[in-house]
Amino acid sequence: MRFFWGWIAGTLFPGIAFGGSSSVAFSQVPASQPAMFSPAELPKAPEPAFGAAPASQQSQSGQSSSGQSSSNQDQNQASPSQSRNSDSSDQHKPLPQPKRILGVMPNYRAVSAGVRPPPPTPREAFKIATEDSFDYSAFVFVGITSLMAEGFDDHPQLGKGIPGFWRYYWRGYLDKSDGNYWVVWALPTVTHEDERYYSKGGGSILGRGVYAASRVLITPNYAGKSTFNASEILGRGIANAISLTYYPSKTQTVGGFTSKYAYAVGRDALTDVFREFWPDINAHLLHRHHASSVAGFS
């Protein structure tokens, strides 16, 4: 239970799209006048030039108008279908991974679904480990976990109060940064493993959750093939073994080491699950916020 709340506090707390034709055919009828001459003496009036069109022209005009109307109807019918296909394509398109989760938690190790960047160079891996270790949120995270460890009195020899908190704090920060460099940079440079998180981005919730949690055991190598994640499993073990040198000897038991090791790997697994679903959660929250804002102005 403490492991669960520790991860929740350390991960979530720091965080605590926007018809018809106009032409008219007509004929003029002259006004009636008194008969000054007999009808036989008057010449026959010519037919108005703007009178009714010949039947052949009317037929051609009707056919042309019918063809245009049919074409417009086809376009009108096709347009909603194309729009629906476009909307469907946008809905199924995986959402990109942000650089930060909740605007605070660094997400530099995440790669958006469908993106396959080249393998990281040792320099790039070192940069990622450094950003994760010295980001301002890392200090907040360590502060929260140190308060919890002091509250649960995990190491009684470290004491209580401000002095005790400080003793927990620098040890916790060393645990975090040391683990980052082993897992993200040192061992992957030797094993040629890519420790970035490649998002799945689609499928069932269960399938995506299992995929994300299993990344602590499976990771791509530099050739892009899935392999056992030795950098994660060994790196966390090495970091925890080193921590035995600066924690009180009375708490250095097999059970304590195993529990701490399981916490470190489990925390990474839960973080990957959170990375997988955060783009969807973020889009849903933004959509609800936008909808409520529109409703408020209406």
C-alpha positions in Angstrom: 0.0 0.0 0.0 2.8 2.4 0.8 4.4 1.6 -2.6 1.2 2.6 -4.3 0.7 5.9 -2.5 4.4 6.7 -2.8 4.2 6.4 -6.6 0.9 8.3 -6.7 2.2 11.1 -4.6 5.6 11.4 -6.4 4.1 11.3 -9.9 0.8 13.1 -9.7 1.2 15.6 -6.8 3.7 17.9 -8.6 1.2 18.6 -11.2 -1.2 19.7 -8.4 -9.6 23.1 -29.8 -9.8 25.2 -27.4 -31.7 27.7 -55.8 -33.2 28.5 -58.8 -32.3 30.4 -62.0 -32.4 34.2 -61.8 -33.3 34.7 -65.5 -37.0 35.2 -66.3 -38.6 34.7 -69.7 -41.3 37.1 -70.6 -43.2 38.6 -73.5 -44.6 42.0 -73.9 -48.2 42.6 -74.8 -48.9 46.1 -76.2 -51.7 48.0 -74.5 -55.0 48.1 -76.3 -55.5 51.3 -78.3 -58.5 52.6 -80.3 -58.6 51.2 -83.8 -57.5 53.9 -86.2 -56.9 51.5 -89.1 -58.3 48.2 -89.9 -56.3 45.1 -89.0 -55.7 44.3 -92.7 -53.9 47.6 -93.3 -51.4 47.1 -90.4 -48.2 45.0 -90.9 -47.8 42.0 -88.7 -45.7 42.7 -85.7 -42.4 40.8 -85.4 -42.0 38.3 -82.6 -40.1 39.6 -79.6 -36.4 38.6 -79.7 -36.6 37.7 -76.0 -39.5 35.4 -76.2 -39.5 31.7 -75.5 -36.5 29.7 -76.8 -37.0 27.1 -79.5 -37.9 23.7 -78.3 -34.5 22.2 -79.3 -32.7 24.9 -77.2 -35.0 24.3 -74.3 -34.3 20.6 -74.5 -30.5 21.2 -74.5 -30.8 23.7 -71.7 -32.9 21.3 -69.7 -30.4 18.5 -70.2 -27.5 20.8 -69.2 -29.3 22.0 -66.1 -30.2 18.4 -65.3 -26.6 17.3 -65.7 -25.3 20.2 -63.5 -28.0 19.4 -60.9 -27.1 15.7 -60.9 -23.4 16.6 -60.6 -24.0 18.9 -57.7 -26.1 16.3 -56.0 -23.3 13.8 -56.4 -20.8 16.2 -54.9 -23.1 17.0 -52.0 -23.6 13.3 -51.3 -19.9 12.6 -51.6 -18.9 15.5 -49.4 -20.4 14.2 -46.1 -18.9 10.8 -46.8 -15.5 12.2 -47.3 -15.9 14.3 -44.2 -16.9 11.3 -42.1 -13.9 9.3 -43.4 -11.6 12.2 -42.5 -13.1 12.5 -39.0 -12.8 8.8 -38.5 -9.2 8.9 -39.5 -8.5 11.8 -37.1 -10.2 9.9 -34.2 -8.1 6.8 -34.7 -4.8 8.7 -35.1 -2.6 8.1 -32.0 -2.0 11.2 -29.9 1.6 12.5 -29.6 3.5 12.3 -26.4 4.1 15.6 -24.6 7.4 16.7 -23.2 5.9 17.0 -19.7 3.0 15.2 -18.0 0.6 17.5 -16.1 2.9 20.3 -17.2 5.4 19.3 -14.6 6.6 15.7 -14.7 9.4 15.2 -17.4 8.6 12.9 -20.2 11.8 13.0 -22.2 12.0 9.2 -22.5 8.6 8.8 -24.2 8.4 8.3 -28.0 5.0 8.9 -29.8 3.2 5.9 -31.3 4.3 5.2 -34.9 7.5 7.2 -34.6 10.8 5.3 -34.9 13.8 7.5 -34.3 17.3 6.3 -34.7 19.0 4.6 -31.7 20.2 7.1 -29.1 23.9 7.9 -29.0 25.7 7.7 -25.7 25.7 11.5 -25.5 21.9 11.6 -26.1 21.3 8.9 -23.5 23.5 10.8 -21.0 21.5 14.0 -21.7 18.2 12.2 -21.0 19.5 10.8 -17.8 20.7 14.2 -16.7 17.4 15.9 -17.6 15.5 13.3 -15.6 17.8 13.7 -12.6 18.2 17.4 -12.4 14.7 18.6 -13.6 13.1 20.8 -10.9 10.3 18.2 -10.5 12.9 15.6 -9.4 13.6 17.7 -6.3 9.9 17.9 -5.5 9.5 14.1 -6.1 12.3 13.3 -3.7 10.9 15.7 -1.1 7.6 14.0 -1.1 9.0 10.5 -0.9 11.4 11.6 1.9 8.5 13.0 3.9 6.7 9.7 3.6 9.8 7.6 4.5 10.3 9.8 7.6 6.6 9.5 8.5 6.7 5.7 8.2 10.0 5.7 10.1 11.7 3.5 7.5 15.1 4.1 9.0 14.9 5.0 12.6 18.6 5.7 12.8 18.1 8.7 10.5 16.0 10.5 13.1 13.1 12.9 12.9 12.4 16.5 12.3 14.3 18.7 9.9 17.7 17.0 10.4 16.0 13.6 9.8 14.2 14.9 6.7 17.5 16.1 5.3 19.2 12.7 5.9 16.3 11.0 4.1 16.4 13.6 1.3 20.0 13.5 0.1 19.9 9.7 0.2 16.6 9.6 -1.7 18.0 12.0 -4.3 21.2 9.9 -4.7 19.0 6.8 -5.2 17.0 8.5 -8.0 19.9 10.1 -9.9 22.2 7.1 -9.5 19.5 4.7 -10.9 18.8 7.0 -13.8 22.4 7.0 -15.0 22.7 3.2 -14.7 19.4 2.4 -16.4 19.3 5.1 -19.1 22.9 5.7 -20.0 25.7 3.5 -18.6 24.3 0.0 -19.2 22.4 0.7 -22.4 25.6 2.0 -23.9 27.2 -1.4 -23.3 24.2 -3.6 -24.1 23.0 -1.4 -27.1 19.5 -1.2 -25.7 17.1 1.7 -26.3 15.6 2.6 -22.9 13.1 5.1 -24.3 9.4 4.3 -23.9 7.7 3.6 -27.3 4.0 4.3 -27.0 1.5 1.7 -28.3 -1.2 4.4 -28.8 -4.0 2.1 -29.8 -5.9 -1.1 -29.0 -7.8 -2.1 -25.9 -7.1 -0.6 -22.5 -6.0 -3.9 -21.1 -3.7 -4.6 -24.0 -2.1 -1.2 -23.8 -1.7 -1.5 -20.0 0.0 -4.8 -20.2 2.3 -3.6 -23.0 3.3 -0.5 -21.0 3.9 -2.4 -17.7 6.0 -5.0 -19.5 8.5 -2.5 -20.9 10.6 -2.9 -17.8 11.2 -6.5 -19.0 11.2 -6.0 -22.8 12.9 -3.2 -24.7 14.1 -2.7 -28.3 17.8 -2.9 -29.1 19.7 -0.7 -31.5 18.5 -2.9 -34.4 14.9 -2.4 -33.4 14.3 -5.9 -32.2 12.7 -6.7 -28.9 15.0 -8.0 -26.3 15.2 -8.6 -22.5 15.6 -5.3 -20.7 18.9 -6.0 -18.9 19.6 -2.4 -18.4 16.5 -1.9 -16.3 16.7 -5.1 -14.3 20.5 -5.0 -13.7 20.6 -1.2 -13.4 18.1 -1.0 -10.6 19.9 -3.8 -8.8 23.3 -2.1 -9.1 21.8 1.2 -7.8 20.2 -0.5 -4.9 23.4 -2.4 -4.0 25.3 0.9 -4.0 22.7 2.4 -1.7 23.7 -0.1 0.9 26.9 1.9 1.5 25.1 5.0 2.7 22.0 3.7 4.5 22.1 2.6 8.2 23.4 -0.9 8.6 20.6 -2.0 10.9 18.1 -1.7 8.0 20.3 -3.5 5.4 18.5 -6.8 5.4 17.6 -9.1 2.5 14.0 -8.3 3.0 14.7 -4.5 3.0 16.9 -4.8 -0.2 14.3 -6.9 -2.0 11.4 -4.5 -1.1 13.4 -1.5 -2.2 14.4 -3.1 -5.5 10.8 -4.2 -6.2 9.6 -0.6 -5.5 12.1 0.8 -7.9 11.1 -1.6 -10.8 7.4 -1.3 -10.0 7.6 2.5 -10.0 9.1 2.4 -13.4 6.4 0.1 -14.7 3.6 2.3 -13.3 5.3 5.3 -14.8 5.3 3.7 -18.2 1.6 2.9 -17.9 0.9 6.5 -17.0 3.0 7.6 -20.0 0.9 5.4 -22.3 -2.5 6.7 -21.3 -1.6 10.3 -20.5 -2.2 11.7 -24.0 -5.7 10.2 -24.0 -6.4 11.5 -20.5 -5.1 14.9 -21.4 -7.1 15.2 -24.6 -10.3 14.1 -22.7 -9.7 16.7 -20.0 -9.0 19.4 -22.5 -12.2 18.5 -24.5 -14.3 18.6 -21.4 -12.8 21.9 -20.4 -13.4 23.4 -23.8 -17.0 22.1 -23.9 -17.7 23.6 -20.5 -16.2 26.9 -21.5 -18.3 27.1 -24.6 -21.4 26.2 -22.6 -20.6 28.9 -20.2 -20.4 31.6 -22.9 -23.5 30.4 -24.6 
